[in-house]
Amino acid sequence: MDWLNGPAEHKILENGHGRSALCLAIKGNTVVSGSADHGLRMWNFESGSFQRELYEKKFGHAEWVTSCDFTADGRVLSAGMDAKLCLWEKGAPKCAHLT
């Protein structure tokens, strides 16, 4: 991708959110997005292939996810309208609530 001129081609991300995406973060070839469906989803940027969903009934947000980013070690930190900060584990849809 040429950030100055935009994408050279249009990419469709499979397994999109059920509602509007509200935030997005990119680290290397990985994209994470947060949505009004209360979940986060990760994709491989190069191929557009779905990697995993960050949401489970016991873990995650009860309201819209409004902010997400990667930590230095590659985990995802998310914030939502439920006033929760969630730090997601790398290998499982499980998070620590920081608030």
N, C-alpha and C positions, 0 to 999 in steps of 0.2 A: 504494500500500500504506500502510496505517495501522499503523505499528510498535507502537503501544500496544495496538490491538485485534486485530492479526493481519491476514491477507489477507482481502479481501472475497470472493474467489473462488479456487477450486482451480485450479492450473496444472500441466499435464503438460509436462515438458521432453522434447522428442524426442531421439533418439540418446543415450540415457542410457548410463551406464557398464555394463560387463559384470559388475562386482562392486560391492561396497558403496562408497558415497562416504564419505570419511573427513574431508574438510575443504572449506570453502566460503569465498569472499570475494566481496564485491559492491562495484562502483565505478560510480556512475551507473546506467545501464541494463544493465550487463554483469555477468554472474555467471560465476565460474570455480570449478570443483570438482575436487578430487583424489581418487583412488580406489585401492582395492586391486588394480585392473587395471594399475597402474603409470603411468597416463596422467592428463592434465588435459583438461577439456572446458570450452568457453565457450559461453554462451547470451546472447541478448537477453532481459532480464528482462521487458520489457513484452509482447512477443509470444510468448515461450517458444521462439523459433526457435533452432536450433543454429547456431553461428557457425564454430567450428573445434575441432580436437583438437590438443593439445600433446603429441605423442609421436611418435617415429620410432625405428627400430632403432639409428641412430647417435647419437641425442640423447635425453636424458631419463633417467628413473629405471629402475633394474633391480629395484626393490622397490616396496612400497606408497608412495604419496604421502600424507604425513601432515599437511602444512601448505602453505598457499598464500596469497598476498596480492598486491595490486597495488602497484607502485612509484608515485611521484609522477608520472612521465611515462607511466604506463599499461601498462608491461610487467608481466609476471607473474614472481614469485619463488616457487619451490617447494622443499620439503624432503621427503626420504623416508627410509624405513627402510634405504636403501643408504648413508646418511651423506653424500649429495650435496645441494648447493644448486644449483639451476638457475635462471638468469636468462634468460627466454624473450624472443626477438625479437618485435616487434609483428607483422610480416608473414609469418612463416614458422614452421613447427614445428621450430625450431632454437634451441638454448640454449647458453649458456656455463656450464660447470661451475665453480663458485666454490670447491669444496673438492677 
